[in-house]
Amino acid sequence: MSTENELFSSVDALLEQVAQDDLPVPGERKRLREASGLSQAQIAAALGARREAVGSWEAGRTEPRPPKRAAYARLLEGLAARFPAPTADTPAATPRLAVPEAFTARAEEPAPAESAAGPTEEPPPAAPGAGSAEDPAPAAPAAPVVVSVSRPMAGAAGTTRPPATRSSVTSRRPGARKTPAKTTVSVADVDPRFENGPLAVIDADAEGQVSAYCVGGLVLDVPAQTIPALVDWTLTEARLGQARLHRHGRDADPILVLTAAALERFALPAALSEEERRTGRLPAGHKVVKQIERAGLRMTQRGFGPWARVYRDPEGSRRHCVQLCVLPWNALDTREWGRKDDPELLLTMHPADLVQYLGLYAARVMTPRGSTATTGLELMTALRPPTRASKDPVTGEFRPAFNDDAITGRYDVVPCEVPDEHPILKGQFARHHLRTPAEMLMEEPYDWCRPLTDEEYAHRYLVVVDLNMSFAAAASGLTVGLNGPTHLTGNPAFDPTLPGSWLVDLSHVDLSRVRVNGRTVDGDRLPSPFTPKGDHPTGPAWYATPTVAYAVELGFGVAPIEAYVRTQGSRYLDAWYKRLRDAYVTTMADMGVTTDLGGSDFLEAMARRKRADPAMALLETAIKATAKGAIGKLRQRSRGQVPYYEPYPALERWTWRPDIRAAVLANQRVGLHRKLMRTVAAADLYPIAIGTDAIVYPSSGPSPLDVLPHSDEGKPVPGGFRLGVSPGMVKHQGTGTVLWAEQQFEEHGGVFNISNLIKNDQSAGEGE
């Protein structure tokens, strides 16, 4: 006869067997853990398992085995009783650990303005990679569910310094200031491989303890004592990175932002010497560089500089790479990432605040890759990868194949499209020869101003409005070339569907002959749509397809002399535009400027936005700089890196495409002119100056509402300038007086472009 203990053991075995098939689905396992505020590490410690195993159970890749399975089932059963699944009548349980959408920063004046020049150009990014069958790409993630919570910090195994609530966080740096945090968080499916976010800020305390500040308020102890050990820890334990943005793309490498305290801890200099700044890297004999080499790690040719890429040899298609962003070495240029009036802002920001700022940028745009311009260019290839994995139907092997909607290689360049220092021009012109419009494609934004008429001098004010994200908006829906140029000679017929450059004489286009909605335009009071200075063309010149197409739209015939066109085109930049548009609109909404606002409500919301959330103002500036800078990098210049006519690094990129930059800028300029014409037709209203996308109008009152025309129903004129937050709509840049403008003209000895001198909001305008 069986003893009582044997009977109980048999029953326990049966109960354990039942538990084998009584686990919730993987998604529910994750929901229960997050609702309880437990970390994967805490559950792993309780069950005697590895944290990676818990992540696999939640993702459904593996299942727990006895005896851990029974214990895991019991835990989930208890959590389910406390945090039942939401129904139509039951609200979802408030999660206790989530990824924050807001962070703290110093509450001061508005963020800086961008450069008044056109799209800027920065150092080149790394070449794009390809996906493969060994590294399957996930489907695009669903849109996150946004909730507001008052969120306590949940503990986690390995976290020995859990941060205090945000309002009580203190900085170890003199002069750092703080503001209370918001409680808005985003709850979304997190890739278990990157559960600690895309990046971390690495800091050290007075005792030398190194900590990694991650998004979501998590602070991890870092056991590494050298840079190679830090890289290994990141690759094996940190669970940092970002899932690819396109199924054929590649996951983003983890980013480690090193503070000044971290540099001291890892034996790196607090600042680069003059020679090191010139070369952009530490010398080969530096102690840390030798440590990296001895550890079997590698670096790119750029070496150990402000942005250092350290990696191990890949396994198949899987990369083992970490990027180090050295904050004190100006890796994050304050003109793009911070504020021009406060160069120490990022250096004095608490690591927890800095990681939230950069983490939010990564979530809305992508993981930073260097300058905002570099990141914006990388975003293009991340959303339109050049290659994909293709299965051979005969052998079953997976091989790289090119994507039809992407740039897939470097192509021959066209002399008229390249800048003066390009090697292809060597021997064609004298060193200081100023190329003419018939020799060089000069598609640039407007820089135009004219004298005021007597009637306009009677007005008191000059009101400036500027277009939101104008370069990004001009990229939307634009067909650009993907392949190399085809040279057309012998007076080819113009084809508006072929992107490229056309040599054509547009001097016969007379705006005074154009009628818009029954009204004749005064051509002398409008800039020409065909030149950046607004001058009337005097003979044959090179133009991008959008410019020539606009001449046809105005009703004039065109007769090209020759052309360089691309026979393969697509709306390559559409996904890029949509990503940046959504990032910008969402960030503005966080500051209270929503897409449903117009008129005075919009103007009031814009005026108070940065006082409401100065941290989001930094994000607004970074997003705008990303859009503007990426377009500029399509024709990055050497900036004196090498002698004239010598190759420079940017020319090695597939994305060095001056023809695409020209198409975007041409589309921006003619699109602006189209709005000018419709405004003239609606209200006989003419601008007196345009600087890139800032338009100056004489006005009887100081507000845009006093000057922008409306229909009889009080609505904005169709096709004209409309106040609003969306890209392509306009906001108020500033108001000056006619008397002030007259004084400026006198001081400068004639008409001088005043558009970007009139600013109430110093962050407005300047080539967004």
QUIFENJO-V410096 format. One record per run of one state. SS is the DSSP state (A for helix, B for strand, O for the rest). FROM is the first residue (numbers start at 1). LEN is the number of residues. If there is no record, write none. Layout:
# QUIFENJO-V410096
ss: [SS/SS]
from: [FROM/FROM]
len: [LEN/LEN]
This chain:
# QUIFENJO-V410096
ss: [O/A/O/A/O/A/O/A/O/A/O/B/O/B/O/B/O/B/O/B/O/B/O/A/O/B/O/A/O/B/O/B/A/O/B/O/A/O/B/O/B/O/B/O/A/O/A/O/A/O/B/O/B/O/B/A/O/A/O/B/O/B/O/A/O/A/O/A/O/B/O/B/O/A/O/A/O/B/O/A/O/B/O/A/O/B/O/B/O/B/O/A/O/B/O/B/O/A/O/B/A/O/B/O/B/O/A/O/A/O/A/O/A/O/A/O/B/O/B/O/A/O/B/O/B/O/B/O/B/A/O/A/O]
from: [1/4/21/26/37/40/48/51/60/68/83/87/88/90/91/99/101/132/133/135/136/145/149/166/169/184/188/192/195/199/205/210/215/218/219/223/227/239/242/243/252/253/254/259/260/266/274/280/287/295/298/300/307/316/318/327/330/334/338/339/340/342/343/345/349/351/365/372/384/387/392/398/403/415/418/423/426/446/450/454/458/461/468/470/476/480/482/485/489/499/506/511/514/515/517/519/521/523/526/540/545/554/562/567/569/571/574/591/599/613/614/634/649/653/658/684/687/693/694/700/704/707/710/711/716/717/723/724/730/738/748/755/758]
len: [3/17/5/11/3/8/3/9/8/15/4/1/2/1/8/2/31/1/2/1/9/4/17/3/15/4/4/3/4/6/5/5/3/1/4/4/12/3/1/9/1/1/5/1/6/8/6/7/8/3/2/7/9/2/9/3/4/4/1/1/2/1/2/4/2/14/7/12/3/5/6/5/12/3/5/3/20/4/4/4/3/7/2/6/4/2/3/4/10/7/5/3/1/2/2/2/2/3/14/5/9/8/5/2/2/3/17/8/14/1/20/15/4/5/26/3/6/1/6/4/3/3/1/5/1/6/1/6/8/10/7/3/11]
